[in-house]
Amino acid sequence: MIPAYPPGRDLLAGKVVVVTAAAGTGIGAAAARRCLDEGARVVVSDWHERRLGSTAASLSAEFGPSVHALPCDVTAEDQVQALVAGTVAHFGRLDVMINNAGLGGTASVLDMSDDEWTRVLDVTLNGTFRCTRAALRQLVEQGGGGAVVNNASVVGWRAQEGQAHYAAAKAGVMALTRCAAMDVAAHGIRVNAVAPSLAAHPFLEKVTSAELLSDLATREAFGRAADPWEVATVMAFLASDYASYLTGEIISVSSQHP
């Protein structure tokens, strides 16, 4: 049984947060809502402009001018730069970057093409790198402080058939998180990541078999998938000052970890 959605406690009051891949019904949209509930002003971003517009309209109806939308394809460096610049132009600063953009797929290494491998790595790992770099440069320019929260995955730790490209990308996100944290610790900037296992939402159910979803759920301590907000709440904690002494950490939002 999924617990009730907890009310906000103003953990992010006064902060400006960017969330990538925030359109739709998954972890990104849940992270945007959670940050808004915690008092942040939020820039929602996604490459799919129609879905982004719908998400932004829905959130704006509830949270008003605290929501701003900027389209961004994280595989394009100029768009990543424009996302950070547009955030600063609209809200005056940047405090938190939540890197949620990622691309999956299922293919055996025996059959995987170079294009399949490269596309997943470019969105999931390289995109996270581009957004992390752009955010960190802005945070340093502002005088330091702030946080980056990356979305990794338990498949960065464990093996799963047909997931070589995605697992390699998410393991890379974990390593990037740890090393980037050391690069900016002197500036008082924190870089952490969450590692979800299975977060249930309608899009996932469209692209994943019911049999696999059921099997993955049985591996979890609670015998069910997480709701996206349960992952988003951990992201909000890592973004907040309550996590002031956490950096370079990968938090498993799952019972699956090394």
Disulfide bonds with the S-S distance in Angstrom:
none
